[in-house]
Amino acid sequence: MWARVLVAVFGVILLLVGGAAGYLYFTFSPSVNNIVGQQVQRARGEEDPNASRNGADILSGPRINILLLGSDTDEKFTNADGSHSYLAQTDIVVTIDPATKSVGMLSIPRDFYINVPGYGMHKLDEAYALGGVASGNADYSPGGVALSRYTIEQDFGIPINYYAWIGLTGFVQVINTVGGVDVDVTHPITDDNYPDDVGNSKDPYGYMRLYIPPGPQHLDGITALEYVRSRHADLVGDFGRSARQQQVLSALKTKLNNPDIIGKLPTIANDLNGYVKTDMQLSDVFKLMNFARSINPNSINKVILDAPYSSTGTLPGGESVVFPNCAKIVPVISKMFDLGSKAACNIQGSTGNTSVAGVSPASSPQVAPVAEIPQVSSDSLQTASQLASMSMMSLFAGGDQYDFSGIHSLLDLLLLTVFEAPQALQV
């Protein structure tokens, strides 16, 4: 009798897992498969810090560093073939020491005037544009990821294990999919210098006057992005910006915890498709985000390399840039990333021929067309299997009711980069 019971229970489990795998394969796998496992070739001669991990679990091996790149869709550069290149407006390196469970976040200003290998002195955000050409409406460029990663590794000595690239349009689409968010604006948001670079902007260099009136407001995707992104509109500076971000996160959490969200999960997955890319596997993202939600955001060592770690200035042509203060930067990154004497600040231009695979050196600041670095996508069946595993892990861990597909974890990754704040991990 017990044998029959066990066989029956085992059969039910197989049916559940098989049914979940089938459903996830046809519903989520195509989108998620295009998000995770997007490998980008290393620069020629560059050491791969993952080679010594020997396949270790992402949270059981040595320290890992993850580069987060955030791009909006302003078309700063027009290439010879008429295509456009995109900038990386956000450059954050997250470091995690699994042994001590310590987490650090280093935010590097996009206007840092540093050496881009093979191209000489440029702003950091231009490394993404110089590294590759995005074709059509695809903002994501593997060549841009490769050169951004290599720039940070060579200039500061920080080895990068993994990356995640986020497009701001993905955030806008997710907010619109859930029907917008409701927040109580405590005081008027007025910003005369908000970058006019998202949506139907005709002038990527231009600015717009942002105004959001006080009181209860229903924010669509674009307005929600403006509300959390504005840096000049708050009476109490970054503290006010953090409070605004918390409002949107809280409102979004309310929407996502609604049982009705299940029906919108395929659309949310499609919203993320094309606007979230990472070389991590879905299981890695799931483990990292669950780990992050268990960490007190106040315990995260967050460093922004603005004053006194840098100073603003102008180039001979009048362009405004940020100059790193190496004497102050090196001790900070040496401690945060446990680099010892390997911490560096190699910010001076080089005339050498160092290059990233698929990226040709150029002496001119103009963006030259370069070959795309091929992506190595995960097998769709493997992705479906991972999705099914996420379903069972969330079920038995008592996780969020809608995280059976791992979409919650991918949303966390999106929000972390858009908000540039660890509070985003607590949604």
Helices and strands as residue ranges (DSSP letters): H 2-27, H 29-33, G 51-53, E 64-71, E 77-78, E 84-85, E 90-97, E 102-107, E 113-116, E 120-123, H 124-131, H 142-156, E 162-167, H 168-177, E 181-185, E 189-195, E 207-212, E 215-219, H 221-229, H 238-256, G 259-264, H 265-272, E 276-278, H 282-293, G 297-299, E 301-304, E 310-314, E 320-324, H 326-336, G 340-342, H 380-397, G 403-405, H 407-419, G 422-426
